Amino acid sequence: MTKPILTTTDLSSYGKTARLILAEKNVDYDLHKVEFTGLGNEDYRSVHHPFAKVPAFRHGDVHLYETAAIAQYIDEAFDGPSLQPVDPVARAQMRKWICVADAYVYPAVITGLVMERVVAPLNGIESNEELIATSLPEIARVLDVIEHELADRDYLAGSLSLADFFNATMLSFLPLAPEGAGLLEGRQALGAWIARMTERKSYAQAA
C-alpha cells in the first residue's frame, strides 16, 4: 500500500498536529520537510499547497491541505481507535474546539507571540512589540476559556479527540516565549491537560 507523505516545516504547529495524529493512528508515513522561506515558490504552490502553507498531505491519489481535512482523513482512513466522537453533541464540541484553535488560539499564541518572540529573531527580524502587547490579553482570554472548560473533564470534547491535538499542540509552544510561563501559571486544569497531552507516546514520536 502506498505510504502517505506529509509535507511541513520544522516549526509548524499545524504540521506537528498532523504528525501527532499520524503517530496516534500508528501510520507509517514519509516526512517531507521544507523550508519556511520556500513556501511562496510557484513549484511549491503547484505541487503541495496553492496558498503557500503547511502541512500538505498525499496518500496515493489523495491530495489534501488544511489540517482539519488531513486529520479527519487520517482518522477515518487508517486503523486504530477513533479520534472523533460518535455522539453528535460531543462531535459538535470537537468541531467547535478545532474552530477555536483556528480562529483564536493560533492568531494569538502562534502569530502574535511565538512567531514574534521565537521565529522572527531566528530569521534576524526584530520582534513586533506592539503585536505582542496586543496578543497577550487575547492569549489570557483563550487560556481562561479552556481552563473553565477543563474544570470538570479531562478532554475538550469529553474524551480524547482531534480537538485536543489542535489546541494542546499550539499551547505547548507557549513556554518557548519568555511570557509563556507566566501566562500558564495558576491555571491548574489547563496545565494538567497540556501535561496529559505532551506525555503521550505520540508527542515523543513527533518531536
C-alpha atoms as one frame of an Amber mdcrd trajectory, in Angstrom:
protein
   0.000   0.000   0.000   1.258   3.492  -0.823   2.816   5.284   2.143   1.356
   8.700   2.959   3.622  11.718   2.606   3.332  14.688   4.954   4.989  17.927
   3.876   5.673  20.513   6.564   8.254  22.812   8.134  10.162  22.243  11.371
   8.295  24.794  13.496   4.765  24.450  12.136   2.240  23.819  14.909  -0.273
  22.569  12.340   2.362  20.259  10.899   3.040  18.964  14.406  -0.678  18.322
  14.884  -0.796  16.228  11.706   2.300  14.305  12.792   0.768  13.609  16.203
  -2.408  12.231  14.666  -0.401  10.033  12.300   1.537   8.750  15.336  -1.659
   8.164  17.328  -3.030   6.056  14.472   0.328   4.272  14.122   0.571   5.197
  10.440   3.839   4.549   8.625   4.482   7.668   6.555   7.237   9.677   4.910
   8.008  13.120   6.325   8.980  15.725   3.738  10.439  18.808   5.408  10.596
  22.098   3.547  11.998  25.485   4.464   9.600  28.232   5.508  11.248  30.623
   3.037  10.389  28.335   0.122   6.645  28.152   0.657   5.932  31.026  -1.708
   7.677  29.395  -4.657   5.396  28.569  -7.568   6.716  24.997  -7.610   5.631
  24.533  -4.012   2.237  26.111  -4.657   1.549  23.968  -7.700   2.656  20.671
  -6.138   1.737  20.988  -2.454  -0.390  23.927  -1.317  -1.815  26.667  -3.581
  -1.942  29.106  -0.651   1.725  28.571   0.300   1.079  26.998   3.712   1.872
  23.759   5.534   1.109  20.977   6.050   0.200  19.241   2.813  -0.619  15.563
   2.562  -0.581  12.902  -0.138  -1.751   9.301   0.003  -1.817   7.724  -3.422
  -4.285   9.772  -5.455  -5.470  11.679  -2.384  -4.015  15.180  -2.063  -5.122
  17.312   0.878  -4.196  20.593   2.507  -5.704  22.281   5.575  -5.040  20.359
   8.767  -8.656  19.728   9.766  -9.234  17.885   6.486  -5.945  15.997   6.801
  -6.724  14.994  10.391 -10.205  13.747   9.545  -8.888  11.710   6.620  -6.123
  10.103   8.686  -8.531   9.218  11.467 -11.066   7.654   9.119  -8.785   6.052
   6.515  -6.461   4.171   8.863  -6.937   1.557  11.565  -6.797   2.305  15.272
  -9.020   3.919  17.903 -11.156   6.717  16.511 -10.250  10.264  17.496 -13.723
  11.591  16.627 -16.717  11.102  18.946 -19.756   9.255  17.658 -22.208  11.160
  19.843 -23.457  14.190  17.853 -23.111  16.625  20.774 -19.540  15.561  21.557
 -18.699  15.591  17.835 -20.035  19.133  17.560 -17.949  20.122  20.596 -14.890
  18.676  18.896 -15.589  20.715  15.748 -16.161  23.815  17.860 -12.768  23.457
  19.521 -10.987  22.897  16.222 -12.603  26.155  15.044 -11.471  27.843  18.273
  -7.917  26.695  17.606  -8.008  28.117  14.078  -9.795  31.392  14.853  -8.496
  32.365  18.298  -5.659  30.204  19.629  -3.430  30.288  16.557  -3.694  34.047
  15.862  -2.981  34.982  19.483  -0.495  32.320  20.589   1.387  31.442  17.429
   1.114  34.533  15.216   1.019  37.126  17.985   3.611  35.707  20.365   5.604
  32.651  19.283   6.294  33.875  15.749   7.406  37.233  17.116   9.419  36.057
  20.112  10.920  32.875  18.648  10.730  32.697  14.864  11.400  36.340  13.999
  14.725  36.513  15.915  15.834  33.219  14.341  15.450  34.942  10.970  17.201
  38.126  12.068  13.944  40.083  12.288  13.089  42.407  15.157  10.089  41.342
  17.238   6.919  43.391  16.813   6.383  44.521  20.406   3.087  46.204  19.595
   1.664  42.982  18.196   2.919  41.037  21.207   1.342  43.525  23.628  -1.976
  43.266  21.788  -1.845  39.475  21.766  -1.127  38.906  25.467  -4.626  39.736
  26.762  -6.140  37.649  23.955  -3.958  34.711  24.979  -5.071  35.149  28.591
  -8.712  35.117  27.450  -8.176  31.901  25.454  -6.457  30.245  28.417  -9.261
  31.267  30.780 -11.887  29.782  28.472 -10.008  26.491  28.164  -9.316  26.388
  31.913 -13.036  26.781  32.574 -13.911  24.095  30.013 -11.500  21.596  31.578
 -12.625  22.205  35.158 -14.841  19.105  35.131 -13.369  16.996  32.320 -10.060
  15.616  31.107 -10.500  16.499  27.434 -12.194  19.285  25.482 -14.953  17.137
  23.974 -15.208  14.822  26.983 -12.952  12.080  25.615  -9.688  12.374  23.689
 -10.363  13.779  20.229  -8.789  15.653  17.327  -9.653  18.910  19.120  -7.188
  18.191  21.919  -4.329  17.740  19.480  -5.068  21.003  17.653  -5.249  23.125
  20.805  -2.659  21.429  23.011  -0.079  21.481  20.225  -0.415  25.244  19.811
  -0.345  25.886  23.544   2.677  23.619  24.017   4.674  26.260  22.112   3.939
  28.897  24.789   6.933  28.066  27.049   9.265  28.934  24.159   8.382  32.607
  24.730   9.540  34.434  27.892   5.944  35.381  28.676   4.708  31.809  28.365
   5.348  30.517  31.873   3.565  33.484  33.450   0.545  33.006  31.193   0.246
  29.344  32.159   0.837  29.891  35.871  -2.147  29.294  38.163  -4.275  27.563
  35.541  -4.154  24.082  37.029  -6.694  22.277  34.841  -5.070  23.697  31.725
  -1.592  22.739  32.898  -2.678  19.196  33.760  -4.304  18.811  30.335  -1.218
  20.053  28.470   0.914  17.641  30.509  -1.519  14.813  29.785  -1.229  15.513
  26.065   2.517  16.099  25.839   3.274  12.966  27.864   1.588  10.780  25.257
   3.856   8.494  23.258   2.850  10.258  20.064   4.477  13.505  21.255   7.849
  11.814  21.548   7.366  10.219  18.131   6.505  13.571  16.534   9.340  15.540
  18.196
